[in-house]
Each structure stands twice: as structure tokens, then as C-alpha cells.
């Protein structure tokens, strides 16, 4: 099935939004467990894999059958965020390694990133709308 809005840019933005939304939930979970003894903070990683998928040379083979080998750059749709637990020791006696100040700063940074991605999706859809209507309003 061919999706009309499945451009590399929109697929990359979609995956970035999914990753930042997951990171928001993970940071919120870290903040909620700031006083839980023994809790270890978690982090989300996806930017490096997404960058690798998007930074191909622009040449990719077209797969007409699922059994065909993939040729060229990776598909952004295949990128999945990874949640990992930070096993570092804490300065607290209860074993919890969540620093509320750091988590709040990460939450603010992630919120800014998410909002910027949403604005970029809106701009990309606006460019597609302009192309479809040939600039007419």
C-alpha cells in the first residue's frame, strides 16, 4: 500500500515525534519515582539510529516483494526508540539515582524538541498542500 504522505522527511519526523513522546513518558516516570527507594532512572535513545537511517546517500532500491533484500539507505520507519535503565550508582543512601533538577531540565529540553518537530510537520504539510494546489488558494 502506498501512502501519499510517506516522504522520507515526514517518516523521519514521525519517528522523531514518537521518540520524543516516549522520552516524555519515561522522564515523567523518573520524576514520579524520585522518592522510590532503589529506583534507577531510565533513558530513551533513538536519535543516532534515526540519523543513520536518514543520512543515506539518497539512493535506495525499490522493494516490490517483502523477500527482496534492502538496497541503499535504511528506512526511517524501521527505527524504534530504545528504553534503557541507567545503572549508575546514586549519592543517596536508598539507591535511587534520580536527580529531580536534571530530570526537570531534560523534560523542558524534550518539550522544546517536541514542539519544534510539530512545527516542522506543519510546515512540511503546508509545502505539500502548496505543491498539490499549485500555489493557488
C-alpha positions in Angstrom: 0.0 0.0 0.0 1.4 3.4 -1.0 0.8 6.2 1.4 0.6 9.7 -0.1 2.4 11.3 2.8 5.2 8.7 3.2 8.1 11.0 2.2 11.5 10.5 3.9 11.0 13.8 5.7 7.6 13.0 7.1 8.6 9.5 8.1 11.6 10.8 9.9 9.6 13.5 11.6 7.0 10.8 12.6 9.7 8.7 14.2 11.3 11.7 15.9 7.9 12.6 17.4 7.3 9.0 18.6 10.7 9.0 20.2 10.3 12.3 22.0 6.8 11.3 23.2 8.2 8.1 24.6 11.1 10.1 26.2 8.5 12.4 27.8 6.7 9.5 29.4 10.0 8.0 30.6 11.1 11.3 32.1 7.7 11.7 33.8 8.1 8.2 35.2 11.5 9.1 36.5 10.1 12.2 38.2 7.2 10.3 39.7 9.7 7.8 41.2 12.1 10.4 42.6 11.5 9.2 46.2 11.1 5.5 45.4 13.9 3.6 47.2 16.1 1.6 44.8 14.6 3.1 41.6 17.0 3.5 38.7 16.3 6.2 36.2 15.6 5.3 32.6 16.6 7.0 29.3 15.4 6.8 25.7 17.8 6.5 22.8 16.7 6.9 19.2 18.4 9.9 17.6 21.6 8.1 16.5 19.7 5.4 14.8 17.3 7.8 13.1 20.2 10.0 11.9 21.8 6.9 10.4 18.6 6.0 8.7 18.1 9.4 7.3 21.7 10.1 6.3 22.0 7.6 3.5 23.3 8.7 0.1 19.7 9.1 -1.2 20.0 6.0 -3.4 17.7 3.2 -2.4 16.4 0.2 -4.2 12.7 -0.2 -4.5 11.4 -3.4 -2.9 8.5 -5.0 -4.8 8.3 -8.1 -2.6 8.9 -8.4 1.1 11.6 -11.2 0.5 13.7 -8.9 -1.6 16.9 -7.6 0.0 17.1 -3.9 1.1 19.4 -1.9 -1.1 20.6 1.6 -0.1 19.8 3.7 2.8 17.8 2.5 5.8 14.1 3.1 6.2 13.2 5.6 8.9 10.0 3.6 9.5 12.2 0.8 10.9 13.7 2.9 13.6 12.5 2.1 17.1 13.3 4.0 20.3 15.2 2.1 23.0 14.5 2.5 26.7 17.5 1.7 28.9 17.9 1.8 32.6 20.8 3.9 33.9 22.6 1.5 36.4 24.9 4.3 37.8 25.2 4.5 41.5 23.5 7.2 43.4 24.6 9.7 46.0 21.6 8.8 48.1 21.6 6.0 50.6 18.3 4.5 49.4 19.9 3.5 46.0 17.7 5.9 43.9 19.7 7.7 41.2 17.1 10.2 40.0 18.2 13.9 40.3 15.0 16.0 40.1 16.8 19.1 38.8 18.4 17.1 35.9 15.1 15.4 35.1 13.2 18.7 35.0 15.8 20.2 32.7 15.6 17.1 30.4 11.8 17.4 30.4 12.0 21.1 29.4 14.5 20.3 26.6 12.4 17.4 25.3 9.2 19.6 25.3 11.0 22.2 23.2 12.2 19.5 20.8 8.7 18.0 20.5 7.2 21.5 19.8 9.8 22.2 17.1 9.1 18.8 15.5 5.4 19.5 15.4 6.0 22.9 13.8 8.2 21.2 11.2 5.5 18.6 10.4 3.0 21.5 9.9 5.5 23.3 7.6 6.1 20.1 5.6 2.4 19.5 5.2 2.0 23.2 4.1 4.6 22.7 1.4 2.8 19.6 0.2 -0.5 21.5 0.2 1.1 24.2 -1.9 2.5 21.7 -4.3 -0.8 19.9 -4.7 -2.8 23.2 -5.3 0.0 24.6 -7.5 0.2 27.6 -5.2 -3.5 28.6 -5.6 -5.5 29.3 -2.5 
